[in-house]
Amino acid sequence: MAENELKTRGVAPSSEKHRRGAPAGAAAGKPKRTNNPQAMRARILDVGADLFQRHGYNATSVHDVVRAAGTTGGALHHHFATKKSLGLAVIAERVAPEVEATAIQPVSNASSAASGIRAVFNGVADTLEHNRAVTGCPLNNLALELSLADSDFREAVNAVFDRWRAALSFRLHADHPEMDEARAHDLATLVVASYSGAMAMAKTSQSAAPLRACATQLETLLRRT
């Protein structure tokens, strides 16, 4: 086909493509590939965390993650040699920071442990009601699914629970210096267990009511302590 005819039909000949900066040998319509390994790793973690939360770890395949992340199996395995290594990274780099941001820091920064704990429970309830869906607590979901099946997952999940309880115990003891450390630790355990149970009930009922009920009762208990 003549060059003039190509131009008339709106198709640039190969020589003109080169003059316009198109790389030689590039396939027509193929998106330009970028090389940003850290961004890709972060995307895989985000996608993995989302899929594990919505469908469960065992029900999510490596192919599911590859497809949802818009990447290749080779790219995924470059960052995470196995599905298990991805799962452990999700706990350490997505679930643990979420617990820190939503359940620990608000209590640490509140005027009192009691008001901070109530704010955490009610804040999560507000979010669930806004989303109109309850998928459960990411930490609790993974704990129930994986703790008995794999010791590495059990230790990773338990480390997050331990950090959560320790932070609450520290704040409770700071509010009540007369309280011994064992009592503060037990109260912190009650708070974490109440949150985990309330989230499980909220997931089954698709209602935030269990969180609000626990928030009210825990605040009453802690203010009397």
N, C-alpha and C positions, 0 to 999 in steps of 0.2 A: 504494500500500500504506500502511496506517495506521501512525502512529508507534509505537503500542502493539504492533502485530504485529512491527515491526522489532525492538523491544526484546526481545520474546519469543523471536525467532529468533537473538538475540545480535548483531544488526547495529545499529550506532549510526547514527541519522539524521544528515544533513549538519550540521544545527545543533548537534547534540551533539558531533560531531567537532571543530567549531570551538571549542566550549567546552573540549574536552580538549586543545587546543593544536595540533591538526593544521592545517597551512597550507592556506589556501584554494586549490583547484585542484590539490592534490597527488594524483597517481595512486595508487590503492590498491595497496599492496605494493611500491611503487617505493622502492629504498633512498635514503636521504638523501645528497645529494651534498656532498662536502667540498671546500674550496678550499685545498689545500696543495701549491703548485707544486713546492717543493723535494723533498717526499716522493715526488711522482709522478716527478720527474726521476730520483731515486735508484732508484726501482722499475724504471723503464725501463732504466737502466744495468745493474741486477742481472739483469734478465731477458735483455737483450741479451748480456751476458757469458756467461750460462748457455747460451743457445741457440747462440751462436757456438762455444762450447767443445764442446757435444754434437753439433751438426750441421754446423758450419762456417759461415763468414761468407756465402759465396756461396749455400749451400743454405737460408739463413734469409731469409725475406721480411719486409718491413715489417709485413705483415698478421700474420705469425707473432708478431712482437714485440708488436703491439697486442693481439692476442688473449690471449697469455700474461700480459701486464701488466694485463689487465682495464681497458684505457683506450680511447680513441678515436684515430683517425688524426690528428684536429686537435690533440689534446693532445700526441701524440708529436711532430708537426711544429712545435709551439710551442717545444719544447725542442731538437729536432734537425731541422734543415731537410731533411736527406737521410739516407739509410742510411749513407753514408760518414761524415758528421759524427758519427753515433752510434758507428760502428766506431772512429773515432779517439778519441772520448771514452772508450770502453770500454778502449782501450789505456792512455790517460793516467790514468784515474780508477779503474780496476779491476785491470787486469793489472799495471801498474807498482807500485802499492802492495802487491799480492800478492807480487811478486818481492822487494820491500823487506822485507816481513814474514817471508817463509818462507826466503829465500835469502841476504839481505844482513845483516840485523840479528842473526840467530843466530850468524853467523861473527864479526861485529864484537864481540859480547858474550861470546864464548867465551874460555876460558883460552888457546887458541891457534888459529891458523887451521886447522891439521890436524884438531883435535878438533871445531871448529865445522863444517867441511865434512863430516866424517863424520856428525855429528849431523843436518845438513840432509838428506843423502841417505837416511839410515836413517829419519829422521822422516817424510819423504815416502813412503818404502816402507811404513812402518807404516800411514799413512793410506790408501794404495792397497789394502793387504791388508784393512784394516777395511771399506772401501767395497766390496770385492770387484769392482771395476771400475776400469779404467785408461783415462781419456779423453785422456791426454797432458798436456803442459805447455801452458797457454794461450798463452804467449809463442811457443813453438816452433810450435804449430799455426798461429797467425796468420802467423808468419814464412814458413813453408813454403807457405801458401796464397796470400798476398797480396804478398810482396816483389817478385816479378817483374812483377806486374800493375799496381802503382800505386806511384809514387815517394813519395807522402805516407805511405802505410802503411809502406813500406820505411824511411823516415826515422824514423817514430814507433817502430817495433819496434827498429830499430838503436840508438836513443837509450836504450832500456831495457837492451839488452845492454851498451852502453857504460858505463852507470851501474853495472851489476852487476860488470863486469870491473874498473872503476876501484876499487870498494870492496874487492874481493878483493885486487887488487894492493897497495892501501894497507895492508891488514892483513898480507899476506905480507911486505912490506918492513918493517913495524913489528916483526914477529917476528924478522926476519933483517936487521938494519941493514946488514950487510956485502953483502947482495944488491943488485945494481944494479937500477935501475928497469925496464930492458928485460927482465931475467930475471923479475922479479916480474910484469910484464905478461903475459909468455908463459905463466907458470904459471897465472895467473888465466884466461887464454884456454883453457888445457887443462881447467881445472875446469868452466868454463861449457859448453865443447863436450862434455865427458864427461857432464854432467848432461843436456844436450839430447839427446845420442845415447842415453843410457840410458833416458830417458823415451820416446823413439821406439820403442826395442826393447821396453820394458815395455808400451807400447800395443799393439804387434803381437802380442806373446806373451801379453798379459793376465797378466803376472807381474812382481812387484817385484824379481825376482832380479838383473836387470842393474844396478839402482840399488845393491843391497847389494854386488855385486862391485866396482863402481867406487868405492864408499865405502871399502872395505878397501884397494884398491890405491892410491888417491889418498892416503890417510892414511900408508901405508907410504912412498910417494914423498916426501911433504912432510916427514915426520919425518927423512928422510935428507938433506934439502936443507940 
